[in-house]
């Protein structure tokens, strides 16, 4: 940025801040007013706006109190209440006095009232006491059939306790049983006990370890053993009928569980049923019909796949309900992609998704989009403020990245605006705009103070809510609708269907046949010929390449071999007079391997979804599929931990681990990324996470000739591995590249292999063979999908980063390109190879050049 002179006049202000003013979008007519307010530090928003609570106190909104405010008439300064690098967020919340309290109030996650336990002073009753109370209550009500509904939630019941309670003998006619939030772990025991209740209609085992760890296995046993079960873990089973619908319609509850023999038309008086997010695959059955539900006025079907029903069948059934007036359904979804068409097919509806039918018919789908329900922060009373803020902050944060003439900051800055700015809610048709602004009173970046500026973009009147567009400038070409999922409840079913299509597409890919090495690339050096001239701009190569077959030359045009850290394109070839007769340490289109999004695409095109590649999405093009995967995993109770990586940055820069979908979507704002399923259970070495950098030498791609170095880099995290949420912000717990940050923590190959085999009682040779097979498959993928990679004058080395899961199966992390790999090979080589190891560090480059150009196989193995 230009500058260096103290800003004293408006002319100075424009000269120093010209680029920032243009980038902000602030109208030129407001530039002088902004200068005046910055110079005098005038924060006068309080004279024009009022902050109000809404959504039952879980959100705030900004309301205009001035009589009117014409478009482009004012500009207001907004202070930044919290500015931080992501890695420092949790630490700051714990250590900066008052910060957590202020952020909790700003984000509506502060404690507003005492817990019930503190108010009542009564502890949760014990298990036996709860059971005795249930029996006593049943007797008081005169229930001849005994207890029919039993809730034993969050009582610390473990496997032994459940077995000793012998519930089926005490309550043989039980219709509903909830064991949520206990400590049940054993699949066989839990399944055996709950399937003794032959009349059970509803069973809740949510939030037990047995569901989290063995959910599918337990569900299979339970559903086979309880044929009358209609609700399992809050979802409808395939056998759902009158009882499940009655439960959702308010007919059946703890005070009226129904009876084992059923009744005559128990649903006839039901006017409203919310069966959203019940995982219903087939809605059409005897119970869900106009005959059983003649009085139905309101129906919520959102969040159900309903893939076993056609659009026509569903519309036909819904038409039959004589009183149905209000419907909520995913759009697009099982009833089609058009709100207008749904209303035309169901003309009796007066309301669709909370919007008047006539308004939708007049204005179309845009009306539906504009009334998406907001995500509101959720927390438990036991959660510390810092944890609540970390979860809620993504609904409020904004970001920027600093830069000057010399460099751009590697990591982005995140910030929360003050109470006034954070009260601005989203609208697709906003009346205000807001943008970050760096004020540099001394004319340089060192003096910069960050603010946001707010100004009206439409005429506003007293009492109007003031809104901004959270995705300003982002249209559907940049996945706007999907990105709104960060702040709003968008149709889950739509995204799950997009995910399923993606999976089907991957499954359709057939495995490529491994290439057959039909010939061997010849050595380019004759024993009786002169030494090969090597040009290199990498100091380590020049320093360590000492073999007599090679000699360093200072001019690219004179070289037989160009070994460079610069991308060799046509312009460079012309400038350096490089010809097609010279050998280059790069292959054409090698970006298909060394850029993370291209690598995933290459492997998926060739293999679909192999075991050794974690599920990977390019967020720039596959956000909907990722959201669908996230929703499906959440629905199925599976782990939802993901890692975001920039397309083409190294050393874990701007890399984040999170289980928060809003965070995933918001992190797209800091640059193009892939989102990859995190390996939550890796193999550990002395309790710490590690990965392995393998060195691959590629002599030819047609035929494919690749060699694996006999040594590999073992890169260790410094801290013991943890899945505690706080640890996601700890670089030295979840990342292993300590060359550039933190303590250096490597181990040489022979020592690591010996100690790893002893710790885990495994044979490293078997693991090594699996890794080699995987690496071969990676390069087979590239040559099959990108035959244009072939060049007879190319030779290269690549780094392949590998992690092992807890079953010691290899997982591909990334492939690094030749210059990066060459530099890494130099880094502290003695600590990697060891003084008495297979190869001395200074011999490494000699072996590389010997393999690639002399056809030697010293300290390398063919794959």
ZABAKE-774227 format. One line per 4 residues: for each residue x, y, z of C-alpha. Coordinates in nm, 3 decimals. Example, Ala and Ser with C-alpha at 12.3 -4.5 7.8 and 13.67 -1.06 7.14 Angstrom:
REM residues 2
1.230/-0.450/0.780  1.367/-0.106/0.714
END
This chain:
REM residues 863
0.000/0.000/0.000  0.130/0.349/-0.072  0.190/0.577/0.221  0.438/0.677/0.489
0.307/1.031/0.551  0.076/1.115/0.842  -0.284/1.159/0.725  -0.391/1.513/0.813
-0.603/1.630/0.519  -0.876/1.473/0.309  -0.636/1.468/0.014  -0.386/1.269/0.222
-0.664/1.035/0.327  -0.767/0.959/-0.033  -0.407/0.917/-0.145  -0.327/0.664/0.128
-0.662/0.484/0.129  -0.762/0.500/-0.237  -0.744/0.127/-0.298  -0.925/0.047/0.027
-1.202/0.294/-0.052  -1.253/0.137/-0.393  -1.250/-0.215/-0.251  -1.506/-0.128/0.017
-1.770/-0.022/-0.234  -1.848/0.290/-0.030  -1.998/0.557/-0.259  -1.757/0.842/-0.332
-2.011/1.090/-0.196  -1.950/0.944/0.153  -1.568/0.942/0.146  -1.531/1.285/0.308
-1.783/1.200/0.581  -1.587/0.880/0.651  -1.263/1.081/0.676  -1.421/1.316/0.928
-1.551/1.032/1.148  -1.223/0.842/1.135  -1.023/1.151/1.220  -1.243/1.230/1.520
-1.321/0.865/1.609  -1.693/0.938/1.593  -1.916/0.640/1.672  -2.266/0.786/1.639
-2.465/0.477/1.545  -2.644/0.481/1.880  -2.822/0.804/1.779  -2.981/0.638/1.477
-3.028/0.269/1.560  -3.168/0.045/1.833  -3.075/-0.317/1.905  -3.370/-0.547/1.980
-3.385/-0.909/2.086  -3.581/-1.154/1.871  -3.624/-1.530/1.821  -3.700/-1.571/2.193
-3.383/-1.388/2.286  -3.154/-1.609/2.076  -3.086/-1.341/1.816  -3.066/-0.963/1.795
-3.171/-0.731/1.518  -3.096/-0.369/1.430  -3.383/-0.122/1.394  -3.371/0.233/1.257
-3.481/0.496/1.509  -3.430/0.803/1.289  -3.742/0.930/1.111  -3.584/0.835/0.779
-3.247/0.765/0.622  -3.215/0.814/0.246  -2.993/0.593/0.034  -2.621/0.686/0.048
-2.687/0.964/0.299  -2.478/0.849/0.597  -2.176/0.638/0.682  -2.118/0.494/1.027
-1.809/0.353/1.196  -1.838/0.011/1.354  -1.572/-0.102/1.597  -1.432/-0.455/1.595
-1.503/-0.617/1.929  -1.273/-0.916/1.869  -0.996/-0.964/1.612  -0.789/-1.282/1.599
-0.614/-1.553/1.402  -0.814/-1.873/1.412  -0.543/-2.069/1.592  -0.553/-1.815/1.878
-0.932/-1.803/1.925  -0.976/-2.046/2.211  -0.669/-1.922/2.395  -0.788/-1.560/2.379
-1.134/-1.650/2.506  -0.977/-1.815/2.810  -0.708/-1.557/2.881  -0.832/-1.208/2.781
-1.032/-1.063/3.072  -1.398/-0.997/2.989  -1.371/-1.116/2.627  -1.571/-1.437/2.671
-1.846/-1.257/2.862  -1.879/-0.986/2.597  -1.880/-1.232/2.308  -2.133/-1.456/2.484
-2.372/-1.162/2.523  -2.312/-1.043/2.166  -2.374/-1.392/2.025  -2.671/-1.464/2.254
-2.515/-1.761/2.435  -2.480/-1.609/2.779  -2.652/-1.758/3.085  -2.991/-1.586/3.115
-3.129/-1.788/3.402  -3.019/-2.045/3.652  -3.057/-2.411/3.579  -3.357/-2.598/3.710
-3.135/-2.786/3.952  -3.004/-2.462/4.104  -3.355/-2.315/4.130  -3.525/-2.619/4.272
-3.234/-2.747/4.478  -3.340/-3.103/4.395  -3.096/-3.350/4.248  -3.191/-3.596/3.973
-3.354/-3.899/4.135  -3.173/-4.233/4.119  -3.264/-4.515/3.885  -3.451/-4.728/4.139
-3.630/-4.426/4.279  -3.741/-4.327/3.928  -3.876/-4.675/3.862  -4.066/-4.683/4.192
-4.214/-4.343/4.112  -4.332/-4.471/3.773  -4.505/-4.770/3.932  -4.663/-4.552/4.199
-4.791/-4.302/3.941  -4.942/-4.581/3.735  -5.129/-4.715/4.037  -5.259/-4.367/4.121
-5.395/-4.331/3.768  -5.561/-4.670/3.794  -5.379/-4.807/3.492  -5.471/-5.174/3.499
-5.205/-5.258/3.244  -4.926/-5.112/3.454  -4.658/-4.875/3.329  -4.669/-4.826/2.952
-4.423/-4.536/2.913  -4.086/-4.535/3.092  -3.822/-4.261/3.078  -3.482/-4.345/3.230
-3.276/-4.064/3.079  -2.930/-3.940/3.185  -2.917/-4.158/3.496  -2.572/-4.304/3.433
-2.711/-4.650/3.352  -2.437/-4.880/3.225  -2.459/-5.233/3.087  -2.442/-5.398/3.428
-2.712/-5.174/3.574  -2.951/-5.230/3.282  -2.911/-5.605/3.316  -2.975/-5.596/3.691
-3.293/-5.387/3.653  -3.472/-5.665/3.461  -3.711/-5.409/3.312  -3.903/-5.653/3.093
-4.024/-5.846/3.398  -4.132/-5.530/3.579  -4.302/-5.367/3.276  -4.410/-5.643/3.035
-4.661/-5.423/2.846  -4.430/-5.127/2.786  -4.507/-4.928/2.470  -4.240/-4.654/2.494
-3.895/-4.674/2.653  -3.632/-4.399/2.665  -3.276/-4.472/2.779  -3.124/-4.157/2.627
-2.799/-4.017/2.758  -2.677/-4.318/2.955  -2.358/-4.525/2.940  -2.469/-4.835/2.751
-2.191/-4.990/2.543  -2.246/-5.361/2.473  -2.443/-5.429/2.152  -2.548/-5.787/2.232
-2.659/-5.713/2.588  -2.854/-5.396/2.503  -3.024/-5.561/2.207  -3.114/-5.868/2.413
-3.272/-5.661/2.691  -3.476/-5.420/2.479  -3.609/-5.686/2.241  -3.781/-5.858/2.535
-4.054/-5.591/2.513  -4.274/-5.752/2.249  -4.528/-5.466/2.233  -4.278/-5.179/2.218
-4.377/-4.901/1.975  -4.101/-4.648/2.053  -3.743/-4.690/2.172  -3.493/-4.412/2.233
-3.125/-4.501/2.286  -2.986/-4.168/2.164  -2.658/-4.041/2.310  -2.533/-4.377/2.435
-2.184/-4.503/2.339  -2.337/-4.818/2.189  -2.525/-4.607/1.931  -2.231/-4.382/1.857
-1.990/-4.674/1.809  -2.209/-4.956/1.674  -2.527/-4.782/1.559  -2.593/-4.979/1.241
-2.525/-5.318/1.402  -2.754/-5.241/1.696  -3.031/-5.107/1.473  -3.035/-5.425/1.262
-3.079/-5.646/1.568  -3.339/-5.423/1.734  -3.556/-5.384/1.424  -3.554/-5.757/1.361
-3.640/-5.833/1.723  -3.917/-5.573/1.760  -4.148/-5.605/1.459  -4.406/-5.366/1.613
-4.154/-5.087/1.671  -4.255/-4.764/1.495  -4.005/-4.513/1.632  -3.637/-4.592/1.690
-3.398/-4.321/1.806  -3.642/-4.044/1.702  -3.680/-4.183/1.348  -3.973/-4.368/1.200
-3.912/-4.732/1.120  -4.046/-4.894/0.803  -4.333/-5.026/1.020  -4.457/-4.684/1.131
-4.830/-4.641/1.151  -5.105/-4.513/1.376  -4.896/-4.502/1.697  -4.604/-4.305/1.549
-4.836/-4.059/1.378  -5.035/-4.026/1.699  -4.717/-3.952/1.893  -4.625/-3.672/1.651
-4.983/-3.546/1.648  -5.003/-3.517/2.026  -5.239/-3.813/2.080  -4.986/-4.033/2.258
-4.749/-3.916/2.528  -4.637/-4.019/2.875  -4.984/-3.954/3.020  -5.157/-4.142/2.740
-4.935/-4.408/2.586  -5.226/-4.584/2.413  -5.280/-4.954/2.458  -5.149/-5.275/2.313
-5.470/-5.350/2.124  -5.512/-5.011/1.956  -5.836/-4.815/1.929  -6.100/-4.705/1.682
-5.981/-4.410/1.474  -5.757/-4.248/1.740  -5.626/-3.998/1.481  -5.963/-3.864/1.371
-5.938/-3.546/1.579  -5.573/-3.466/1.491  -5.542/-3.132/1.313  -5.165/-3.086/1.311
-4.877/-3.330/1.257  -4.507/-3.245/1.246  -4.320/-3.548/1.113  -4.016/-3.354/0.990
-3.670/-3.515/1.003  -3.807/-3.861/1.084  -3.606/-4.039/0.810  -3.927/-4.153/0.638
-3.858/-4.333/0.311  -4.217/-4.433/0.226  -4.500/-4.209/0.345  -4.787/-4.399/0.194
-4.943/-4.655/0.426  -5.280/-4.736/0.582  -5.238/-4.501/0.878  -5.131/-4.196/0.678
-5.454/-4.148/0.487  -5.754/-3.913/0.473  -5.962/-4.189/0.630  -5.748/-4.202/0.943
-5.672/-3.827/0.950  -5.989/-3.656/0.826  -5.932/-3.334/1.027  -5.568/-3.269/0.929
-5.504/-2.896/0.871  -5.123/-2.869/0.904  -4.851/-3.114/0.792  -4.473/-3.079/0.808
-4.279/-3.326/0.590  -3.943/-3.145/0.578  -3.619/-3.340/0.610  -3.750/-3.681/0.496
-3.604/-3.854/0.187  -3.937/-4.014/0.073  -3.740/-4.162/-0.217  -3.972/-4.465/-0.239
-4.261/-4.241/-0.340  -4.293/-4.065/-0.673  -4.392/-3.700/-0.688  -4.723/-3.800/-0.847
-4.806/-4.054/-0.576  -4.733/-3.807/-0.296  -4.938/-3.531/-0.454  -5.226/-3.772/-0.510
-5.231/-3.873/-0.143  -5.209/-3.514/-0.019  -5.494/-3.408/-0.248  -5.717/-3.653/-0.065
-5.696/-3.474/0.272  -6.014/-3.265/0.271  -5.904/-3.006/0.532  -5.532/-2.970/0.459
-5.448/-2.599/0.442  -5.084/-2.562/0.547  -4.790/-2.773/0.426  -4.417/-2.757/0.494
-4.190/-2.949/0.260  -3.837/-2.930/0.122  -3.813/-2.730/-0.202  -3.654/-2.872/-0.406
-3.748/-3.207/-0.262  -3.979/-3.507/-0.288  -4.270/-3.294/-0.417  -4.062/-3.136/-0.691
-3.848/-2.831/-0.742  -4.112/-2.561/-0.777  -4.327/-2.407/-0.503  -4.562/-2.276/-0.771
-4.615/-2.623/-0.920  -4.684/-2.771/-0.576  -4.954/-2.511/-0.514  -5.101/-2.565/-0.858
-5.122/-2.938/-0.781  -5.269/-2.878/-0.433  -5.508/-2.585/-0.490  -5.670/-2.618/-0.144
-5.350/-2.510/0.030  -5.359/-2.159/0.171  -4.999/-2.168/0.301  -4.676/-2.334/0.189
-4.367/-2.327/0.412  -4.521/-2.050/0.620  -4.589/-1.821/0.322  -4.930/-1.724/0.190
-5.010/-1.928/-0.120  -5.132/-1.630/-0.321  -4.807/-1.446/-0.251  -4.602/-1.741/-0.379
-4.815/-1.771/-0.693  -4.762/-1.401/-0.755  -4.389/-1.375/-0.681  -4.263/-1.729/-0.732
-3.991/-1.932/-0.558  -3.797/-1.627/-0.439  -4.055/-1.578/-0.165  -3.982/-1.927/-0.028
-3.607/-1.863/-0.032  -3.649/-1.542/0.165  -3.813/-1.706/0.467  -3.555/-1.971/0.551
-3.544/-2.023/0.926  -3.218/-1.902/1.086  -2.973/-2.123/1.268  -2.986/-2.023/1.631
-2.707/-2.095/1.878  -2.756/-2.408/2.087  -2.577/-2.501/2.408  -2.619/-2.681/2.735
-2.603/-2.523/3.078  -2.284/-2.719/3.155  -2.090/-2.586/2.854  -1.826/-2.323/2.936
-1.872/-1.985/2.770  -1.565/-2.038/2.549  -1.714/-2.356/2.401  -2.046/-2.190/2.332
-1.874/-1.898/2.160  -1.656/-2.123/1.943  -1.970/-2.297/1.815  -2.176/-1.979/1.767
-1.910/-1.740/1.637  -1.931/-1.855/1.275  -2.276/-1.697/1.253  -2.115/-1.356/1.320
-1.754/-1.350/1.202  -1.611/-1.166/0.904  -1.262/-1.193/0.758  -0.985/-1.013/0.574
-0.621/-1.079/0.483  -0.344/-0.819/0.514  -0.110/-0.741/0.226  0.145/-0.482/0.117
0.368/-0.442/-0.187  0.603/-0.715/-0.067  0.381/-1.002/0.048  0.036/-1.124/0.144
-0.032/-1.262/0.489  -0.041/-1.640/0.492  -0.324/-1.663/0.746  -0.648/-1.467/0.745
-0.772/-1.236/1.018  -1.119/-1.304/1.159  -1.319/-1.047/1.350  -1.653/-0.989/1.516
-1.811/-0.646/1.478  -1.935/-0.468/1.788  -2.288/-0.510/1.921  -2.438/-0.274/1.664
-2.269/-0.434/1.364  -2.335/-0.790/1.483  -2.708/-0.714/1.512  -2.733/-0.674/1.133
-2.921/-0.977/1.002  -2.923/-1.116/0.649  -3.155/-1.028/0.365  -3.141/-1.112/-0.004
-3.270/-0.756/-0.056  -3.078/-0.560/0.210  -3.114/-0.191/0.285  -2.760/-0.147/0.421
-2.410/-0.250/0.324  -2.108/-0.312/0.547  -1.739/-0.358/0.462  -1.410/-0.384/0.655
-1.181/-0.081/0.640  -0.821/-0.034/0.758  -0.749/0.322/0.868  -0.379/0.413/0.854
-0.335/0.745/1.036  0.045/0.735/0.991  0.014/0.642/0.626  0.150/0.289/0.669
0.029/-0.059/0.755  0.205/-0.056/1.092  -0.034/0.216/1.214  -0.349/0.049/1.076
-0.662/0.024/1.289  -0.945/-0.198/1.166  -1.306/-0.084/1.150  -1.613/-0.167/0.948
-1.816/0.097/0.768  -2.194/0.088/0.740  -2.412/0.288/0.501  -2.770/0.273/0.364
-2.809/0.131/0.014  -3.187/0.183/0.007  -3.418/0.442/0.157  -3.511/0.338/0.513
-3.787/0.458/0.744  -3.824/0.466/1.121  -3.892/0.117/1.260  -3.742/-0.064/0.958
-3.508/-0.352/1.033  -3.158/-0.278/0.901  -3.014/-0.573/0.709  -2.713/-0.664/0.500
-2.638/-0.935/0.246  -2.411/-1.191/0.414  -2.310/-1.315/0.067  -2.274/-0.983/-0.110
-2.147/-1.033/-0.464  -2.188/-1.412/-0.450  -2.443/-1.550/-0.695  -2.557/-1.899/-0.786
-2.247/-1.940/-1.003  -2.061/-1.945/-0.671  -2.314/-2.173/-0.495  -2.504/-1.897/-0.315
-2.803/-2.112/-0.212  -2.579/-2.382/-0.068  -2.366/-2.128/0.117  -2.674/-1.987/0.288
-2.676/-2.316/0.483  -2.417/-2.151/0.707  -2.686/-1.926/0.856  -3.020/-2.087/0.768
-3.197/-2.423/0.779  -3.192/-2.521/0.413  -3.371/-2.833/0.276  -3.168/-3.126/0.406
-3.332/-3.375/0.171  -3.217/-3.184/-0.136  -2.854/-3.191/-0.027  -2.871/-3.557/0.076
-3.002/-3.642/-0.271  -2.714/-3.447/-0.429  -2.474/-3.644/-0.211  -2.633/-3.974/-0.316
-2.598/-3.880/-0.684  -2.233/-3.801/-0.619  -2.181/-4.141/-0.454  -2.353/-4.318/-0.742
-2.127/-4.137/-0.985  -1.817/-4.245/-0.793  -1.940/-4.603/-0.771  -1.981/-4.611/-1.149
-1.609/-4.558/-1.199  -1.433/-4.881/-1.281  -1.091/-4.951/-1.146  -0.820/-4.886/-1.402
-0.593/-5.170/-1.494  -0.240/-5.129/-1.359  0.000/-5.024/-1.630  0.247/-5.286/-1.746
0.610/-5.189/-1.762  0.686/-5.311/-2.109  1.022/-5.142/-2.144  1.286/-4.954/-1.949
1.385/-4.595/-2.014  1.745/-4.586/-2.123  2.025/-4.414/-1.938  2.110/-4.076/-2.089
2.478/-4.106/-1.995  2.729/-4.323/-2.179  3.018/-4.458/-1.976  3.267/-4.328/-2.233
3.094/-3.994/-2.281  3.141/-3.655/-2.116  2.973/-3.564/-1.787  2.612/-3.448/-1.804
2.577/-3.073/-1.754  2.322/-2.976/-1.490  2.171/-2.634/-1.447  2.000/-2.577/-1.111
1.870/-2.278/-0.916  1.836/-2.489/-0.600  2.144/-2.437/-0.380  2.116/-2.779/-0.211
2.146/-2.962/-0.542  2.445/-2.756/-0.646  2.607/-2.816/-0.307  2.554/-3.191/-0.277
2.554/-3.330/-0.633  2.916/-3.453/-0.648  2.903/-3.757/-0.878  3.159/-3.747/-1.161
2.884/-3.823/-1.418  2.738/-3.474/-1.356  2.884/-3.126/-1.368  2.712/-2.799/-1.271
2.674/-2.531/-1.538  2.561/-2.174/-1.484  2.366/-2.133/-1.809  2.034/-2.312/-1.878
2.100/-2.311/-2.253  2.423/-2.513/-2.204  2.266/-2.779/-1.979  2.166/-3.137/-2.055
1.946/-3.137/-1.742  1.739/-2.846/-1.605  1.669/-2.902/-1.232  1.475/-2.596/-1.125
1.239/-2.472/-0.860  1.057/-2.257/-1.117  0.765/-2.369/-1.330  0.899/-2.421/-1.681
0.643/-2.275/-1.923  0.676/-2.157/-2.280  0.774/-1.805/-2.177  1.058/-1.934/-1.958
1.175/-2.171/-2.228  1.195/-1.882/-2.471  1.368/-1.648/-2.226  1.625/-1.907/-2.110
1.658/-2.068/-2.453  1.556/-2.409/-2.321  1.497/-2.661/-2.600  1.296/-2.983/-2.628
1.624/-3.176/-2.630  1.701/-3.092/-2.268  1.576/-3.295/-1.971  1.354/-3.113/-1.719
1.259/-3.210/-1.364  0.888/-3.160/-1.436  0.618/-3.350/-1.618  0.348/-3.177/-1.820
0.017/-3.122/-1.632  0.168/-3.254/-1.308  -0.084/-3.026/-1.137  -0.319/-3.325/-1.163
-0.113/-3.468/-0.876  0.035/-3.180/-0.681  -0.273/-2.959/-0.640  -0.505/-3.109/-0.382
-0.833/-3.060/-0.565  -0.688/-3.194/-0.890  -0.537/-3.494/-0.708  -0.876/-3.589/-0.563
-1.043/-3.542/-0.900  -0.778/-3.754/-1.073  -0.811/-4.041/-0.826  -1.192/-4.027/-0.828
-1.206/-4.033/-1.208  -0.983/-4.339/-1.213  -1.093/-4.533/-0.905  -1.414/-4.378/-0.776
-1.377/-4.382/-0.400  -1.088/-4.611/-0.304  -1.031/-4.701/0.062  -0.702/-4.515/0.069
-0.852/-4.175/-0.021  -1.067/-4.009/0.242  -1.393/-3.872/0.108  -1.295/-3.540/-0.052
-1.492/-3.245/-0.189  -1.381/-2.943/-0.387  -1.572/-2.672/-0.202  -1.569/-2.444/-0.506
-1.780/-2.690/-0.706  -1.909/-2.963/-0.468  -2.044/-2.777/-0.167  -2.395/-2.919/-0.204
-2.259/-3.273/-0.207  -2.048/-3.204/0.102  -2.347/-3.059/0.286  -2.550/-3.368/0.192
-2.275/-3.596/0.322  -2.263/-3.395/0.646  -2.641/-3.412/0.691  -2.650/-3.785/0.614
-2.374/-3.857/0.865  -2.547/-3.646/1.129  -2.874/-3.828/1.060  -2.703/-4.163/1.098
-2.518/-4.066/1.415  -2.173/-4.088/1.251  -1.861/-3.887/1.325  -1.862/-3.553/1.139
-1.508/-3.429/1.181  -1.357/-3.272/0.867  -1.032/-3.108/0.763  -1.014/-2.814/0.523
-0.702/-2.766/0.312  -0.617/-2.492/0.059  -0.581/-2.616/-0.297  -0.216/-2.528/-0.331
-0.054/-2.422/-0.005  0.201/-2.620/0.195  0.300/-2.654/0.561  -0.065/-2.674/0.677
-0.115/-2.301/0.615  -0.486/-2.210/0.645  -0.570/-2.571/0.732  -0.851/-2.627/0.982
-1.008/-2.922/1.165  -1.376/-2.879/1.258  -1.708/-3.058/1.302  -1.908/-2.738/1.250
-2.084/-2.715/0.911  -2.123/-2.338/0.938  -1.748/-2.310/0.998  -1.676/-2.525/0.691
-1.887/-2.301/0.468  -1.753/-1.977/0.614  -1.391/-2.093/0.575  -1.445/-2.091/0.199
-1.410/-1.714/0.227  -1.035/-1.739/0.291  -0.956/-1.904/-0.043  -1.028/-2.216/-0.252
-1.021/-2.535/-0.046  -1.094/-2.901/-0.040  -1.290/-3.049/0.251  -1.183/-3.399/0.344
-1.317/-3.645/0.600  -1.076/-3.629/0.890  -0.896/-3.947/0.992  -1.026/-3.931/1.347
-0.864/-4.259/1.453  -0.509/-4.265/1.313  -0.236/-4.505/1.413  -0.030/-4.341/1.685
0.336/-4.354/1.778  0.387/-4.324/2.153  0.042/-4.170/2.172  0.113/-3.904/1.912
-0.010/-3.850/1.560  0.238/-3.892/1.275  0.257/-3.903/0.899  0.513/-4.033/0.653
0.674/-3.851/0.361  0.774/-4.101/0.092  1.002/-3.998/-0.194  0.891/-4.123/-0.535
1.118/-4.102/-0.840  0.940/-4.101/-1.177  1.155/-4.197/-1.470  0.873/-4.233/-1.723
0.494/-4.226/-1.741  0.459/-4.422/-2.066  0.537/-4.685/-1.964  0.505/-4.594/-1.597
0.843/-4.638/-1.428  0.847/-4.527/-1.067  1.079/-4.600/-0.778  1.037/-4.563/-0.404
1.321/-4.441/-0.187  1.425/-4.691/0.079  1.397/-4.423/0.346  1.103/-4.203/0.435
1.046/-3.902/0.656  0.862/-3.970/0.984  0.696/-3.649/1.098  0.560/-3.648/1.450
0.318/-3.421/1.629  0.459/-3.279/1.951  0.152/-3.322/2.171  -0.039/-3.642/2.255
-0.329/-3.699/2.017  -0.675/-3.593/2.132  -1.025/-3.555/1.991  -1.117/-3.302/2.258
-1.272/-3.005/2.078  -1.027/-2.764/2.237  -0.741/-2.953/2.074  -0.858/-2.865/1.721
-0.694/-2.526/1.774  -0.367/-2.683/1.888  -0.128/-2.695/1.595  0.114/-2.929/1.771
-0.160/-3.185/1.845  -0.321/-3.234/1.504  -0.043/-3.137/1.263  0.299/-3.289/1.207
0.490/-3.040/0.993  0.706/-2.888/1.263  0.981/-2.764/1.028  0.833/-2.418/1.028
0.643/-2.388/1.355  0.701/-2.524/1.703  0.954/-2.782/1.817  1.127/-2.999/1.559
1.008/-3.360/1.598  1.135/-3.613/1.342  1.269/-3.967/1.376  1.497/-4.157/1.143
1.363/-4.451/0.950  1.535/-4.752/1.112  1.459/-4.641/1.468  1.096/-4.564/1.387
1.034/-4.901/1.222  1.186/-5.093/1.513  0.995/-4.901/1.779  0.666/-4.902/1.585
0.678/-5.278/1.536  0.742/-5.327/1.909  0.466/-5.086/2.015  0.193/-5.227/1.789
0.312/-5.586/1.736  0.296/-5.552/1.356  0.533/-5.626/1.069  0.639/-5.307/0.898
0.714/-5.491/0.574  0.340/-5.563/0.532  0.253/-5.198/0.589  0.527/-5.090/0.349
0.388/-5.317/0.079  0.038/-5.168/0.121  0.184/-4.819/0.098  0.376/-4.908/-0.218
0.065/-5.054/-0.379  -0.128/-4.737/-0.299  0.142/-4.508/-0.438  0.152/-4.711/-0.757
-0.227/-4.670/-0.787  -0.197/-4.293/-0.745  0.045/-4.258/-1.035  -0.150/-4.512/-1.242
-0.449/-4.283/-1.196  -0.261/-3.981/-1.325  -0.126/-4.156/-1.634  -0.465/-4.308/-1.717
-0.669/-3.991/-1.668  -0.406/-3.756/-1.812  -0.211/-3.929/-2.091  -0.081/-3.585/-2.191
0.149/-3.613/-1.890  0.383/-3.822/-2.102  0.707/-3.653/-2.205  1.020/-3.850/-2.295
1.238/-3.560/-2.172  1.087/-3.538/-1.824  1.218/-3.688/-1.501  1.095/-3.589/-1.157
1.075/-3.665/-0.788  0.759/-3.625/-0.582  0.685/-3.641/-0.214  0.383/-3.855/-0.122
0.244/-3.793/0.225  0.078/-4.090/0.388  -0.103/-4.151/0.716  -0.197/-4.486/0.868
-0.535/-4.544/1.029  -0.571/-4.747/1.346  -0.596/-5.065/1.136  -0.260/-4.972/0.976
-0.417/-4.911/0.637  -0.251/-4.630/0.438  -0.441/-4.310/0.360  -0.322/-4.065/0.094
-0.279/-3.710/0.222  -0.116/-3.526/-0.066  0.152/-3.529/-0.334  0.412/-3.252/-0.335
0.590/-3.140/-0.648  0.957/-3.165/-0.728  1.095/-2.827/-0.609  0.921/-2.852/-0.271
1.034/-3.209/-0.234  1.393/-3.122/-0.329  1.407/-2.850/-0.064  1.253/-3.081/0.196
1.514/-3.348/0.123  1.783/-3.112/0.251  1.609/-3.022/0.576  1.802/-3.165/0.870
1.893/-3.475/0.672  2.114/-3.621/0.942  1.822/-3.636/1.187  1.607/-3.810/0.925
1.851/-4.064/0.786  2.070/-4.096/1.092  2.446/-4.080/1.102  2.473/-4.454/1.037
2.152/-4.490/0.838  2.097/-4.636/0.494  2.194/-4.315/0.320  2.389/-4.017/0.440
2.190/-3.696/0.392  2.450/-3.553/0.155  2.430/-3.868/-0.065  2.057/-3.833/-0.130
2.077/-3.615/-0.442  2.345/-3.835/-0.591  2.114/-4.136/-0.562  1.821/-3.940/-0.710
2.020/-3.835/-1.015  2.168/-4.183/-1.047  1.824/-4.342/-1.063  1.660/-4.086/-1.291
1.940/-4.036/-1.544  2.176/-4.337/-1.510  1.918/-4.614/-1.452  2.073/-4.708/-1.118
1.861/-4.857/-0.839  2.077/-4.775/-0.538  1.863/-4.718/-0.228  1.543/-4.719/-0.434
1.292/-4.994/-0.512  1.077/-5.018/-0.827  0.701/-5.008/-0.779
END
